[in-house]
Amino acid sequence: MSFLLLVIPLVLLWHHGKERTEATVYEAVLSRLTSPAQSGVSSVLHSVRTLWSDYVWLVGVQEDNRDLRRRNEVLVGLAQDREQFKKENRRLKRLLKYKGERPDLVTIAARVVGKDVSPFHRVLKIKITAGSDHGIRRYQPVITPSGVVGHIDRAVGKYAEVKLAVDAGSRISVNVADREVKGILIGSGHKNRFLASFEAPDPQRELREGDMLITNGEDERFPKGLVVGYIRGEPPQPKEGILRYSVEPSVPFATLEEVFVVTSQLERPPEMGGLR
Amino acid sequence: MNVVSRSLGVLLLGFTLMAIESPLLQEFHLSVYAPDLALVVVIWAVLNMGTTSGAVTCALLGFLKDGFVMGSPIGMHMEIFVVVFFIGRFFAGRLQIRGIVGLIVITALASILASLLFSLLSVLFDRTFEQYGLVMRLMLPNAMITAPFAPLVFYCLDRVDRLVHRKGPESIFFS
């Protein structure tokens, strides 16, 4: 029995350590178990926070401001609601505008519901509310109007995990905007700093701080023309003929709330509107 | 039947702790400080459960943990927890944990062992994993973050165990 308990996980580990495009049965079962639980707890916590900020905290304020109690409660609640709606409205408008700007991309919008808390993979992956049930498949690009977020790593049921572009295993083929320089963007894997390195194979073409990196589509994963990041810091010394720059991603990963998953790219964009 | 209900109780609490941990830490912007609460459950199983039932419980707990930890292949935490359980059983017969401080020290050592096992299994099985330096750097901080939670998790497990298992074992909190 003990031997079996030691060997079965090793077999599972060996089986799941391989590169694969589809989630296995075990991954599917686990995702269906854990994702709704996390999502449920997240909703409960959100409700508790809302209750605290909208009611319990106000009760404390009421004691100090007895005369203004009722009016305060209503006005603060309304103001908070209004601010939240405004922010949400702004985000959604931006998403809609972006869909209009890239009618060639067939996308599915999704909300970010979780970030990883494993100390060894922390924040380099996120979980979104779109999965295989919505036609999401592994390696599909995930983007926002600000640029590239990463790609789908695992999609099961109504949820999917996204490997961020800054993950150490991430490689994206990019061009420097308005300059004929091509390179590979490599994730740094830093847990708190979202930086990545840019390898420019031609040391003669020095890049400048602020130069914008965009996808060139040569990796056959990310559509052409998506912003990935900006060159930051001083030009480095060439190492074995390669310049490795620091790059600041264009997407603020820590505050991501909604993303698009690119499910396919049309050769010719539709003529009317482009909103799908 | 008693053994099964006991294992189920432990698994249910472990699952609940893992489900709550991620959203709770995010809510308070503390995702950087993630204690390994499931590992504390394994240590509890070492001290309170039989060899077979404890090992099976730890394997299932590891399987659930693999679902919560995005990025690690399935089987990783199953293997880590089962190995930690058996090593823990080996030493449990020779050492005695005294008081809350002893429990915290043991948890910290188990966390370091789990990190070392994680590195070893990643080298052997996970072809996509490249962050060995990060694992080594975070080994001690992670142990320091996990260890203080051990008394709290033990307290919860003892409460649950008293509900499902009438003849409660000797406990740090209920002896």
Interface residues (C-beta under 8 A of the other chain):
Chain A: M1 S2 L5 L6 I8 P9 L10 V11 L12 L13 W14 H15 H16 G17 K18 E19 T24 Y26 E27 L30 S31 L33 T34 A37 Q38 G40 V41 S42 L45 H46 R49 G114 K115 D116 V117 S118 P119 F120 H121 R122 V123 L124 K125 K127 D153 R154 E161 K163 A168 G169 G189 K191 N192
Chain B: F15 M18 A19 I20 E21 S22 P23 L24 L25 Q26 E27 S31 V32 A34 D36 T51 T52 A55 V56 A59 G62 F63 L64 D66 G67 F68 V69 M70 G71 S72 P73 I74 G75 M76 M78 E79 V82 V83 F86 F118 L121 F125 D126 R127 T128 E130 Q131 L134 V135 L138 P141 N142
